[in-house]
Amino acid sequence: MKPIDLRSDTVTRPSPEMRAAMAAAEVGDDVYGEDPTVNRLEAIAAERLRTEAALFVCSGTQSNLLALLAHCERGDEYIVGQQAHTYKFEGGGAAVVGSIQPQPLDFEPDGSLDLGKVEAAIKPDDPHFARTRLLCLENTQGGRVLPLDYLARAGEFATRKRLALHLDGARIFNAAVHLGVSVTEISRPFDSVSVCLSKGLGAPVGSVLCGSRALVARARRWRKVLGGGMRQAGVLAAAGIHALARNVERLAEDHENARLLAEGLAGIDGLGVAPVQTNMVYVTVAPGRSAPLREHLAKRGMFVRGEGTIRLVTHLDVDRSDVARFVGAVREFHAS
């Protein structure tokens, strides 16, 4: 039987068409700025997000770190969500590499940061304190899409408080598809945006950091410092170009499959299912039942992760029949 992997949308495999585009890519030395396919990807990304420039990097973690290093200096501070990827799941890179202090705050239920709490966390202009320089948001956050009016208010707030504004937009296209708007409606208030190509868009590797020419120039230097300079990277960039051209609108299918998955699981006694907006379904399992459920599913070629609360992520390698099979396997487990 076909495996069903719902651990993340990072597990997607490049399609035959994407592999063909990669094989046919024209390449050069990207460190010298001579890879035409990388240059094309960066131009496409900048145009899509309406920024002056973009930088192709190996991962979303590196993209976010480059943004922090480009915005901040040693002894500066960024304000970020307590559960945000840029704070919790990226190895403390900003502190380790850049000597940049994080100031984490709890997210609100909708995935936003309360701007009143952000204002209270901004440090005074005093040598006792780190210098607050940057506010980082995440869209989507736990599958939740930040409202457009909140993004506008966050942009106005950051300008008023003289803060730079960075978006970890790993799944920004999921947010745009959910809202039914152009991605530029989301990116407009931000000074920098990180976009992941290797999640729902289906590329095997890579992210792009979008921002002003000056910011991208600083990030490019830091990319080299971090060992992130790539040579004939057009082979990888071609997958990103294919993903942006072919796999954005189809994210709606992932969202619909997530909705169907949530509806199916909600009908099973003993499970709690959170409301779904995009391609993530959060399921609460009774104490002590997570590991046996994972084992039950793994024997059937179905893979999940989590303890207590399990996150299920739909993607381009999961179709409606897979959803039905998965719900059936979970129902079988709870009936035993």
N, C-alpha and C positions, 0 to 999 in steps of 0.2 A: 504493500500500500504506500501511496505517496506520504512522506513525512509532513507533519503540520507543525511548524515552529512559530509559536506566538510569543517568544521571549522578547523580541524587539523587531523593529523594522530595519535594523542594521544587518539582518541575516539574509537579505535578498541576494539573489544571484543575477548577474548580468544576462540579459536576453541574448539570443543569437544575433539579433539586429545590432545590439549594443556592442557585442564582441566583434562584429564585422566592422563597425565604425572605428573601434579601437585598432584593429589590425590594419586598417587603411589610413590611419592618422599620419599626417605629415609632421615631422618632428625636427627639433633643433635643440640647442643648449639653452634651457630656460634661465639659468643663472646669468647668462649673457643677454637675456631678453630676446633670444633668437628662436624660440619655439613658436611657430605660427599658430599651432592649435591651442596652446596655452594662452597666447595673446588673444585669440578669438574668444575663448571661454571667458576670459577676464572682461573683454569688451561687452560680451552678451550679458554677463551678470551685472555689470555697472549700468547698462542700459535698462535692464529689467527692473532694477531697484532705484533708478534715477539718481545714481551717485556719480561722482567724477571718475572714480577708478575702482578697481577690484584686484585682489591678490589670491591666486590659487595656492592652497596649502594642503598638507596631507590629511588633516583631521579637524573636526570641530573644536577639540580641546586646544590644538595649536592656534586655530583662528581666534578663539576667545582670548587666549593668553597674549597673542600679538596685539590684539586691540587694547588690552589692559596696559601692556608695555608701551604702546604708542600714545596712549592718553595720559599716563601717569609717570612720575619719577619716583626715585627712592624716597621713602617717608611719606608718600601720598596715600590716600585712602579711597577705596571704592565701596559704595553702599549696594547691597545685594541681598537677595532672598536667602533665608536660612536653608531651604531645600533646593536652591538654584544649582544648576550644573556648574556654573562658573565658580561657585564657592565650594560645594560639597563633593563633587565628583571629578575634579580635574587635578587631583594630587597636590593641592595647595600651591600650584605653579606661580601664581602672582606673588605670593609671599616668598617662595623659595628662590625664584629667579629674579624677580623685580623689586624685592623688599617693599612691596605694596601691601598695605594693611587692609584686610577685609572688615567691613562692618555689616554683619548679617542681621536681617530683620525677618520676622515671621511673615509669610505670605497671608493675604486675605483669602477667604474661601474661593474667590474667583481667580486666584493666581496672581493678583496684582499686589503691589506694595502700597500701603496707605501713605499718601504723600505728606500727610501731617506728621506721621511717625518718621518719615524720611527727613523732613525738615528738622525735627527734634534731634536727629542723629548727626546732622551736619556739625562739624567741630568748629569752635570759635577760632578766629585768627590769633593764635596764641602759641608760643613755642612749646607748651606742654603737650600739644596735640598733633596727631598726624593731620595733614592737609587734605580735606575732603575735596576730591577732584572729579569723581565719576559716579554716575548712577547706572546700574546694570539691571535690565529687565529681561524676562524670558517669555517667548511666545512661539509655541504653546508651552504652558507650564502644567505638567501632569495631564496633558491632553486637553486642558482648558484654554480657550482663546480669549486674549485680553480685548476688552471692548474698544472700539475706535475712539470713542469720546474720552476714555481714560488715557489712551496714548497721546491724544492731543493735549490733554491737561498735563501729562507728564512732560511733554516737550516744552510747554510754556513754563512749567515749574523749573525745569533744568536751566532754561535760558535765564529766568529771573534769579536763580541762585548761582549762576555762573558755574554750573556743572556740565561736563560732557555727558552724553547719553548714549549708551551702548545697548544693542539688542542681541542677545543670544537667540537668533532666529533659526535654530536648527530645523524646526518644522514650520517656518514662516509661511510656506506655500500651503500647508494644511490649514493654517489659520485663514489665509486668503480664500481658499476654496470654501471653507465653512461659512465665512462671512459673505461670500459671493462678490468680492471686490478685487480690484487689481492689487497686486502685492505692494505697489507704491503707496497705496492708502495706509498701509501698515508701516512701511519703512520711512515715510516722509519726516517724522519728528526726530529721527535718530542721526547722530553723528557717525555711527558705525554700525554695521549689521553683519553678523556671521550667519552664513547659509550653508547647511549641510547638504551635500549631493548624494550621500551614501545611506540615507535613511529611506523615507518613502519614495524618493525620486529614483532609487534603484541603482545608482552608480556603485562600483565596487570600492571606491575610496575617494576622499577629498571633500574639501569645503572651500568656500570663497569668502573673503573678508572684503566688504564693500564700504567705501567712505570717500573722503576728500583725497585729492592727489597727495597732499602733504601727509595726511595720516597714513595712507597706503605706502608712501615712500619710507616712513619710519618703520612701519610694520615689515616691509621688505628687508630692511637692514636687520631687524630682530629675527626674522625668519632665518637669515644666514647665520646669525649668532647661535641660534638653537639647532643648527645642523639641518634645517629644513629646506635648504636649496636643492632643487631637483634638476636633473639634466634633461634627457629626452622625455619629458613628462607629458608630451602631447598624447601619448598612448592612453594615459589616464584622463587627461582633459577631454579627449574625444567622448569618453563615457559621460562626463558631465554635460557636454553640449547636447548629446543625445537625450539625456535625462531631462534637461530643461525644455527641449523641444517636444518630447513625446510623453512625459510622465507627470506633468503638473495637473492637467485637467482630470486625469484618471484617478487622482487622489480621492475624488468623490466616491469611487467604488470602495475604497478602503473604509471610508467613513460609513457607508451604507452597510458594509459587512460587519463593522464594529457594532452598529445599531442592532443588526439582526442577532449577533452574538450575545449582546446584552439582553435582548428580549428573550432569547432562548434560555439563558442561564437564570434569568430572574424568575422563571417558572419552576425552578428546582428548590425544594425546601432545604434550608440549611445554608443557603448562599445569600449574601447581600451584594447587590450590584449598584454601583454609583451611576449617576446620569452620564451619558456619553455625548461628546461634542464632535470629536474627530476620530482618530483611529486607535484610541486607547480605551480599554475596558478594565476597570478596577473592581475586583471581586473579593469580598471578605469571606473567609473560610473559618469554620468553627475551630477552636483551639485544638491543636494536636492532629488536625486533619490535613494540613498542607503537604507534609512529606508523603503520606500514603497516597494522596491524590496525584502528586507529581510522579510517583512510582507507577501508579495505575496507568497514567497517561503515557509515560515513557515506554511501557511495554507495548503500547499501541502506536508507537511512532509519533507521539505528540509531545511537544516540549514547552514547558512553562517555567517561570521562576517566581520566587516570592515566598514569604512566610507570614501567615495571617492574612495579609492583603496581597493578592496576586495580580500583577499587571499583565494584561493580554493585549498584544499589539498586532493589528491587521496590517497587511502590506500586499505588494503586487504578486507575491507567491502564494497567497491565500485567497481562495474563491468561495462562492456560496456553498458549494458541496462540502468543502473543508469545514466551514462553520457548522453545517448540520452534523457532520461526523463528530466534530469536537463536542458539541452540545450533547450528542447521544452518549459519548464516552463518559462525560461528567455525570450525566443522569444515571448511567449504569453504576458508577462508583457510589453515588448516594443512595441507590436502591439496594446495594449489597449489605 
